[in-house]
Amino acid sequence: MIGTGHRARMFASLVIVAMLVVATGMLSGCTETSQEAVKVGAVYPLTGNLATTGADVKNGVLLAVDIINNEYDLPITMAQTKGISSLNSADIEIIFGDSEGSPASGKSEAERLIDAEKVVAIIGCYQSSVTTEVSQVVESRGIPFLAAMPTAPSLTQRGLDWFFRITPSEETFVRNFYDFLNDIKQRKDMGTISLGIVYEDSIWGSEVNACGEQYAEEYGFQVVESISYPGSISDVSDRVQRLKEASPDIVMQASYISGAVLYMQAYKEAGFSPDAILADNSGFIEPDFLQILGDDGNYVLTRETWATDLARARPIVGTINQMFRERYGTDMNGNSARAFTGVLVLADAINRAGSTKPEAIREAMIETDIPADETIMPWDGVRFDEETHQNTLGKGIICQVIEQEYCTIWPWELASKELIWPMPEWGERE
C-alpha cells in the first residue's frame, strides 16, 4: 500500500511535469523558429486619384511575395529558398493599408498596421508627402520602414533611425537630366539650352523644381519659366500659355498621372511643341498615360529606374516581366519593379536577422549588400549609407516613348533605340 505522503509526493511530481510541458509549449510558440507568417505592412494609394498606380504597385509587391514564399530557380535574392529560411521557412504576409493618396490617411493606416496588426516592418508609400507622415509614425514606434519609390531628397536628410530608401533621390535623377542634356549638346552641336519647369506643388514636385533650378545654374543651363500647380487642378490652359510665351527649348516636368495627362492634352491643344518634354517619371510611366493618350504620348522622354528592354543585357528582367504580364495582363514599369525589389530587400534583411524583432531587422538592413546581378534593377546593387540609409548604388536611365513603347535611350551603351530629337511638332505627326 502506498502511503499518503508518497502519494502526495507523486502528485506533486506529476503537477511539476505537467507545468513543464505547458511551459515548454508556451515557450516554443514564442521562439523565432515558429512557422507563423511574418507580417509586413504596406501603405499605398489603393483608392482615390492614384488607385491605378496603387494597384500596379500592389501587383509588384504580390509577385515578390510569391517568389519569396515559394522556391523558384531564379538568380535573384530570396528566390531559391522557401520563405524565410532562418525562421523555419515562415511565409511573408503583406497586410495592405490604403493611404487614399492622403498623408493623413497614410498616417492613420500606418498606426493601425503597427498597433492592431502587429506588423514587424512597413513598406511604402509612393508619394513623398505620404511617406513623410508615415515615416514619422514608424520612427516613433521603432519599426523598420523601407521606401522603394518616393524620391524627395529630404526624406533621407532628416536623421531618422528606422527609415531606409532603395530608389535614387531627385538629386541623382535631376543630375542625370543635365548629364543627358550635356551629351545631347555635344551630339547635336547645340548652344545654350533654355528650360521650363512644370511641377505639382507637393513636397516631391517642389523638391524636383528646387533641384532643377539649382543644378541648372551649376551645369550652365537657363531656366526661363517655373510653373507650379495644385494636384486637384482641372484646367491648365493658362499655365501652358505662360510656358508657350516663355518658349523654352526643353520642358522638365514632375506630375502624377492626372497632371501628366492634363498637361499633354493642353500642350497639343495650344500647339506647344518644345524640342523635348523631359518627364520626372511618375504619371508619365503609369499604364493609364498611354491608354488615355495613345500616340499623343509618343516622344516624351522620362527618367526611369527600369525598362523592359533591359532584358537584352539581363535576361532575368525579361523573365520577371513575363511572370508579371502573365498574372496581371500588363508589363512592369519603374514603380512596380521598385516595389517588387523593395519587398525582396526587406525579406533578405529579415532572413539575415533571423528574427522578427525590429532592432534586429534594422541592424540587418544597415548591413545589406545585394549585388547588381541579384536584382532586376539597372543599379550597381543595394547598399545603404550608414547615416542617411539611402541606397548608395542606385542609378537612373532615360527612356523615350516610341510607338507607345518605353525604350531606353540613355546612357547610350544601354540604348535599345535611337533618340528622336527634337520631338515632331503636333501638326507633323501621323
N, C-alpha and C positions, 0 to 999 in steps of 0.2 A: 504494500500500500504506500502510495506517495503521500508524504506529509504535507500539511498545509503550507509550511514555509517553503518547501521545494516547489509546490505548485505556484506559489506567488512569484518565486524567482523565475520559473519557466515563463509565466505570463508576462513578466516584466521584460524578459529577453525577447519574446515574440513581438511585444509592442515596440521595442527598440529597433528590431529588424524591419518591421513594417514602416516605421518612421524613416529609416534609412532608405528603404525602397522608394517611398513617396518623395523624399528629399532629392534622391538621385534623379528621379523622373522630372522633378521640377527644374533641377539644375540643367539637365540635358536639353530641356526646352528653351533654355536661355543661352546656350552656347552658340559660338559663331559657326558651328558646323550644322546648324539647323537648315532644313531644306525649304523653310518658308521663303517666299519670294522677297526680294529686296525691292522695297517701294521707293520709286523716284517720282517726284512731282514735275510736271511740265506745264508752263504757263504760256499760252499762245492766244491770238485773237481768233476764236472759233466761231464767233458770230459778229455781226456788225459789218462795217465797210471793208474790213480786211479778212472776212471769213474765208474767201477763196484762198488767200495766202495762208491762213491758218490751217486749212485742210491740206494744202500741199506740203506744208512743213510737218504736219502731223503724220502724213504718209512716210516721209523720210525717217521720222522717229520710229514708226512701227516696223519698217523694214529692218532698221538696225537692231531692234529688239528681237526680231525673229532670227537674225543671224547670230546674235549673242546666245539666245536660249537653245539653239539647235546647232548641230555640227555641220559646217559647210567646208568643202575643200576650196577655200578662197585665201589668197595671200594678204589678208588684212587682219589687223589686230582683233582678237576676241572671236574670230570666225571658226577656228579649228577645234575648239573645245565646247562642251555643252554647259551653258550657264556660267555662273561664277565659280570656277573650279576650286578656288581656295575656301569657298563657303559650301562645300559639298554639292557643287553644281546647282546651286539655287538659281532660280529664274530672276531676271529683271522684270519688274512690273511697273508700267508707267501709269500714273494717275494724272489725268489732264485737268487743268483749270482754265477757264475761259476769261481772258482779260477784256474781251469785247473791244479791244483796241484802246482801252481807257486805263491810265495809270492808277486811278482809284480802284477800279475793278481788279486790276492785276495785283495790287497790294492786298486786297481782301482775299483773293484766291490763294495767294502765297501763304497768308496766315492760316487759312483753312487747311491747306495741304500739310503744313508743318504741325499745327496744333491738333487737328482732328484725324487726319490720315496718317500722321506719324512717318512722313517720308524722310529718308536719310540724306537726300540731296535734291536740288531743283535745277532744271534746265529751262531755258527760255531767253528772251521773250519776244523776239523780232524787233519791236520798236525800242529805240533808245530811251524814250520818255517812260515807257512802262518798265523797262529794265532798271532804270534809276530808282523807281519806287520799290520794286521787288527786291533789289539788292540791299536796300536799307533794312527791309524786314528780315531778310535772310542773315544779314550781318548781326542784327540784334539777337537772333535766335541761335547763332553759331552753327549754321548749316552750310555745307558747300553749295555754291551756285556756279554752274558752267553756262556761259553765254556763247552761242555759236554764230549769231547773226548781227546783233546790234553793233554799230561801228563808231558811235560818237567817241572821240578821243578822251573826253572827260571821264568816261566810265572806269578806266584803269588809272586815273590820276587822282583818286580820292583816298588812297591809302587803306583800302578795305582788305581785311584778312581772309575773307571767305569767297571773294569774287574772282573768277577766272574767265578769260576770253580766248577763244581759239582763232577767230577771224581777225585779219588785219583791221586796223582802225582807219579812219579817214585820213590821218596823217600819211599813211602809206599809200592809200588809194589816190589821193589828190596829187601827191608827188609823182605817182605813176602817170597821171594825166599829163603833167608837164614834161616828164621824160618822153612820153609818147609824142607830144606836140613838138618837142625839140627834134625828135627823129623825123617827123613829118617836114619840118622846116628844112632840114638837110636834104631829104629826098626830093622835095618839090622846089627847092631853091626859093623859099618864101622869105619875105621880110618880116616886119613886126606883125604879130597876130593879136587882134583885139578880141576880148571876151565879154560875154554877157552871162551873168549867173542868175539862175532861177531856182528858188528853194522854198520848201514848206517851212513855215516859221516854228517848227518843233525844235527840240534840243538837237536832234540829228541834223536837220536841214540847216539850222543856224551855224552849227559847227562845220558843216561842209562849206558854207559860204565863208566863214572865217578862215578856214584853211585855204580856200580858193584864192581869196584876196591876199593873204599873207605870202603864199608861195608864188603867186603871180609876180609880185614885186621881186622876190628872190630870184626867179627864173627869167625875169625881163619881159613879162607879158603885160598887156594893158587891159584892165577891167573898165569897160565903158558904161556898164549898167549892171546893177544888182537889184533884183526884184524878189521880194518875199510875198507869200500868200498864205492864208489860213487853210488848214486841211478841209474845212467844210465848204470852201468856195464852190460856186456853181457856174460862174461866168468869169473868164479870164481875158476877155477880148481887149479890155483897156490896158491890161498889163502886156499883152502881146503887141499892142500898138506902140507902147513905150519902147519895147525891145526892138521893134522894126525901125523906129525912128533913130535909135542908137546905132543900128546896123553893125552889130558885132560879127566878126568872121566865124566865131565859134560860140555856141550856147552850151554852158555847163549847167546841168540840171539835176536837182535832188527832189524827187517826187515819189510818193506812194502811188498805188495803181489809179485811183480816181484822178489825181492831179496829172499823172503821166498821160492818160487818155485825153483828158480835157484840153491840155496844152497842145497835144499833137493835132487834135481836131481844129483848134483855134489857129495854129500855125498854117494849116492848109487853107482855112477859110480866109485868112489875111494875106495869103500868098507870101508868107515869110519863109525864105529858104537860105539859112546860113550855110557856110561850107560844111559844117558838121554840127550835129547835136550829140554832145558828149555826156551821156547819162550816168548818174551815180547809182546804177543797179536798181534795186527795189522794184518800184512799179513797172519799170521798163523791161523786166525779165519775167513778170508774172504771166502765167498761161493766158489770162484774160486780155493782156495787152495786144497780142496778135490776133486772138479770137475776135476782139472787137474791131481792131483797126485794119486787119488784113494787110494788103500791100502798102497801105499808108504807114505801116510801122517799119517798112524797109529802110535801110541805110543808116538807121540810128546806130551810134556807137555807144557801148556801155562797158564800164569797168565790170569785171566779173571775178569770181573766185573759182569758177568751174565751168566746163562746157563739154557737151557730148563728144565733140571732135577730138578731145584729148585722148580718146581711146586709140587713136592712131599710134601714139607713142606709148600708152599704158593700157594694155588690153583689159585690166581689171575695171577701168572706168566703163567700158562697154558692157562688161558682164553685169555690174551692179545696175547700170541704167536699164539693161534689158529686164532684169528682175523687177525693177520699179515699174517699167512700162507694162509688163505682163499683169501686174497686180492692180495698177491704178490707171492705166489707159493713157498715160502721158509720159514724156521724158522728164527726168530730173532737171532741176535748174540749180543755180547757185545757192538758193535758200534751202531747198530740200536736201541738197548734197552736204551743206554745212550742218544742218540739223542731224542728219544721218551720222556724220563724222563726230559731232559733239557727244552723242549717246555712246559711241564706241570708246571715245576718250575717257568719259566718266566711268564706264564699266571697267575699263582697263585699270583705272585708279582704285576702284573698289576691290577688284581682284588682287591687285598687288598689296592693298591694305590688309586683306584677309579679315576684314572687319566691317561692320556697319556703323561703327562709332564715328561721328562726324570728324573728330580731330584726326583719327587715323586716315580717313579718306582725304582730308585736307593735306596731310603730310605726303600722302602718296601722289596727290595732284601736283604738288610742288616738285616732286621728283620725276614727273612724267618726261619720257624721252622716246617718242614714237618716230621711227624713221619714215622718210617720204614714201618708200615703197610698200609701207603697210597702211597707207591711206589712199583714198581716191582723189585727193586734192592735189593741185599743181604747186604744192608748197614744198619746202625742204624738210618738213616734218612738224611735230608738235613738241615744243619745249617752252615752259613758262619762265618768264623773268621772275626772280625770287622776290622782288619788291612789288612790282606792279601786277604780276600774274597775267601779263599779256603774252600770248604766243609770239615768240621771237623769230619763228621760222616761216611765218605766213607771207604770201606774196599775192599780187594781183595780176590779172591778164586783162586784155581788152578784146571785146567781141564786136562784130558788126552784124546787123540783121541783113542777110542776103537771101532773097527769095523765101522770106519768112522762116529762115533758119539762123540760129545764133552761131556764127563762125568765128573762131579765134583768128585774130589778125595781128596781135602784138603780145609779147615780144615776137619779132619776126621769125625766130627759129622755131616757134610753136605754131606758126600760122598755117591754117588749112585752106585759106582763100586769100586772094589778093585784095588789099584795101581798095574800096571805091571812094575816091576823093576828087573833087568835092561831091557831096551828095547831089543828085539831079534836082533841079527846081521842080515844083509841083506840076507845072504845065508840061514838062518834058517827060514825065513818067508815063509808061504804057498803061 
